[in-house]
Amino acid sequence: MSTHWSPSNEQARKERFWRTAPPDPTKVHKQNGVPYFRPGHDRVLMPSSFMPVGEHAGKQMQAVPPAYLVWVDDQPWAKNWLPWQPVHDFIDRFIRSDDDTLAAIDFPTPEFYVGPLHQATDSRDRPLPCFRTGAARLWVSPAETHQDLLHAFAVGCLNLKVTSYNRGYAPHYLLTAGKRFTALRNGAISV
């Protein structure tokens, strides 16, 4: 007869529950380099507040280029981008209300291009199955000056993740056929 006591499955589950740390709600935000805000709590951004979303996330609002802010805010898809709403309020209060600031802005004119993938082939010269019909790539020209706008377009309009950005020789995002159609509908140029 064994003298070793072992808990029942239910007791072991309860013990594991009480000894396990609660999940960290800030973990995903830290991985993406974005400040964490509790959902459902309105926040008002001030010039010393941190940018909550986009390529400039984590910078103070006064350090984010006004041309970037106004360009993204003027896009039709920005109205449906929920994380952008506090930034929209900031732009209305601090940038659009100041005529001198608006007059000094040199508005960017990026051109987003959607083109076919150069599909890899197997040894029998057949396309690899990972490239579905209609898949495409998205890039911006000139790339050196408008990368932040490309990321805003990809995240805000197409709901892509910045981690899916390919930083290779020709930097681009990979698009499915549905995302390609959405990009073209929102002003991207087909090549």
C-alpha positions as CSV (number, residue, x, y, z in Angstrom):
1,M,0.0,0.0,0.0
2,S,1.4,3.4,-1.1
3,T,1.6,6.2,1.4
4,H,2.0,8.8,-1.4
5,W,-1.1,11.1,-1.8
6,S,-2.0,12.3,-5.2
7,P,-4.7,14.9,-5.9
8,S,-7.7,14.3,-8.1
9,N,-7.8,15.8,-11.5
10,E,-10.2,18.5,-10.3
11,Q,-7.9,19.4,-7.4
12,A,-4.8,19.4,-9.6
13,R,-6.6,21.8,-12.1
14,K,-7.6,24.2,-9.2
15,E,-4.0,24.1,-7.9
16,R,-2.6,24.8,-11.3
17,F,-5.1,27.7,-11.8
18,W,-4.2,29.4,-8.4
19,R,-0.4,29.0,-8.9
20,T,-0.3,30.3,-12.5
21,A,0.2,34.0,-13.0
22,P,-2.6,35.9,-14.7
23,P,-2.0,36.7,-18.4
24,D,-0.3,39.9,-19.2
25,P,-2.6,42.2,-21.2
26,T,0.4,44.4,-22.3
27,K,2.3,41.4,-23.8
28,V,1.0,41.8,-27.4
29,H,1.5,45.6,-27.3
30,K,5.1,45.2,-26.1
31,Q,5.9,42.8,-28.9
32,N,4.5,45.2,-31.5
33,G,6.3,48.2,-29.8
34,V,3.0,50.0,-29.1
35,P,2.0,51.6,-25.8
36,Y,-0.7,49.7,-24.0
37,F,-4.1,51.4,-23.3
38,R,-6.9,49.7,-21.5
39,P,-9.7,48.9,-24.0
40,G,-12.9,50.9,-23.6
41,H,-11.2,53.8,-21.8
42,D,-11.3,57.0,-23.8
43,R,-8.0,58.8,-23.9
44,V,-7.1,62.3,-25.0
45,L,-3.8,62.7,-26.7
46,M,-1.7,65.8,-25.8
47,P,1.5,66.9,-27.5
48,S,3.5,65.1,-24.8
49,S,1.5,61.9,-25.1
50,F,2.8,58.9,-27.0
51,M,1.6,58.0,-30.5
52,P,-0.5,54.9,-30.0
53,V,-0.5,53.4,-33.5
54,G,1.4,53.2,-36.7
55,E,5.0,53.5,-37.8
56,H,5.7,56.3,-35.3
57,A,4.1,54.5,-32.3
58,G,5.9,55.2,-29.1
59,K,7.1,58.7,-30.2
60,Q,5.7,61.8,-28.5
61,M,2.9,63.3,-30.6
62,Q,4.9,66.5,-31.0
63,A,7.7,64.5,-32.6
64,V,5.5,62.8,-35.2
65,P,5.7,64.6,-38.6
66,P,2.4,66.6,-39.1
67,A,2.5,65.7,-42.9
68,Y,2.2,62.0,-41.9
69,L,-0.6,62.6,-39.5
70,V,-2.7,64.8,-41.8
71,W,-2.1,62.5,-44.8
72,V,-3.3,59.4,-43.0
73,D,-6.2,61.3,-41.5
74,D,-7.4,62.5,-44.9
75,Q,-7.6,58.9,-46.2
76,P,-11.1,57.5,-46.4
77,W,-10.1,54.2,-44.6
78,A,-8.8,56.2,-41.6
79,K,-12.4,56.8,-40.4
80,N,-12.8,53.0,-40.0
81,W,-9.4,52.4,-38.3
82,L,-10.4,52.3,-34.7
83,P,-6.9,52.8,-33.1
84,W,-6.6,56.0,-35.2
85,Q,-9.6,57.7,-33.6
86,P,-7.7,59.3,-30.7
87,V,-5.1,60.6,-33.2
88,H,-7.9,62.1,-35.4
89,D,-9.1,64.0,-32.3
90,F,-5.5,65.2,-31.7
91,I,-5.1,66.4,-35.3
92,D,-8.4,68.3,-35.1
93,R,-7.4,70.0,-31.8
94,F,-3.7,70.8,-32.5
95,I,-3.0,70.7,-36.2
96,R,-6.1,71.6,-38.2
97,S,-7.0,74.4,-35.8
98,D,-3.6,76.1,-36.4
99,D,-3.6,77.7,-39.9
100,D,0.2,78.4,-39.7
101,T,0.9,74.7,-39.1
102,L,-1.3,73.6,-42.0
103,A,0.3,76.2,-44.3
104,A,3.8,74.9,-43.5
105,I,3.0,71.2,-44.2
106,D,4.5,69.8,-47.4
107,F,1.9,67.1,-48.2
108,P,3.3,63.8,-49.4
109,T,2.0,62.2,-52.6
110,P,2.9,58.5,-52.4
111,E,2.0,56.1,-55.1
112,F,1.2,52.6,-53.9
113,Y,1.7,49.9,-56.5
114,V,0.2,46.4,-56.7
115,G,1.9,44.0,-59.0
116,P,2.1,40.3,-59.6
117,L,4.4,38.0,-57.7
118,H,7.5,36.5,-59.3
119,Q,6.3,33.0,-58.5
120,A,8.9,30.4,-57.5
121,T,8.6,27.1,-59.4
122,D,9.5,23.6,-58.5
123,S,11.8,21.2,-60.4
124,R,9.1,20.5,-63.0
125,D,8.5,24.3,-63.7
126,R,5.2,24.4,-61.9
127,P,4.2,27.2,-59.5
128,L,4.6,26.4,-55.8
129,P,1.2,25.9,-54.1
130,C,1.9,28.6,-51.5
131,F,1.2,31.2,-54.2
132,R,-2.5,31.3,-54.7
133,T,-4.1,32.6,-57.8
134,G,-4.5,36.4,-57.6
135,A,-1.7,36.9,-55.0
136,A,0.2,40.1,-55.4
137,R,2.7,42.4,-53.7
138,L,2.3,45.9,-52.5
139,W,5.1,48.6,-52.5
140,V,5.5,52.3,-52.6
141,S,7.4,54.7,-54.7
142,P,9.7,56.5,-53.8
143,A,10.4,53.9,-51.1
144,E,13.0,55.9,-49.2
145,T,10.6,58.7,-48.2
146,H,7.2,57.1,-47.9
147,Q,7.8,53.8,-46.0
148,D,5.8,55.1,-43.0
149,L,2.8,55.8,-45.3
150,L,3.1,52.4,-46.8
151,H,2.9,50.8,-43.3
152,A,-0.1,53.0,-42.4
153,F,-1.9,52.0,-45.6
154,A,-1.1,48.3,-45.0
155,V,-2.1,48.3,-41.4
156,G,-5.0,50.8,-41.4
157,C,-6.6,50.0,-44.8
158,L,-5.7,46.3,-45.5
159,N,-5.5,45.1,-41.9
160,L,-2.1,43.5,-42.4
161,K,0.6,43.1,-39.7
162,V,3.9,45.1,-40.0
163,T,5.6,41.8,-39.3
164,S,4.4,40.5,-42.7
165,Y,6.5,43.2,-44.4
166,N,9.3,41.8,-46.6
167,R,12.4,43.9,-46.2
168,G,14.4,42.2,-49.0
169,Y,15.9,43.7,-52.1
170,A,12.5,45.1,-53.2
171,P,10.7,45.8,-50.0
172,H,7.0,44.9,-50.2
173,Y,3.9,43.3,-48.5
174,L,2.4,40.1,-49.8
175,L,-1.3,40.4,-50.6
176,T,-4.0,37.8,-51.1
177,A,-6.4,38.3,-54.0
178,G,-9.0,39.9,-51.6
179,K,-6.4,42.3,-50.1
180,R,-5.2,43.1,-53.7
181,F,-8.8,44.1,-54.6
182,T,-9.1,46.2,-51.4
183,A,-5.8,48.0,-52.2
184,L,-6.8,48.8,-55.7
185,R,-10.2,50.0,-54.5
186,N,-8.4,52.4,-52.1
187,G,-6.2,54.0,-54.7
188,A,-3.3,51.6,-55.3
189,I,-2.1,51.4,-58.9
190,S,-2.0,48.1,-60.7
191,V,1.1,47.4,-62.7
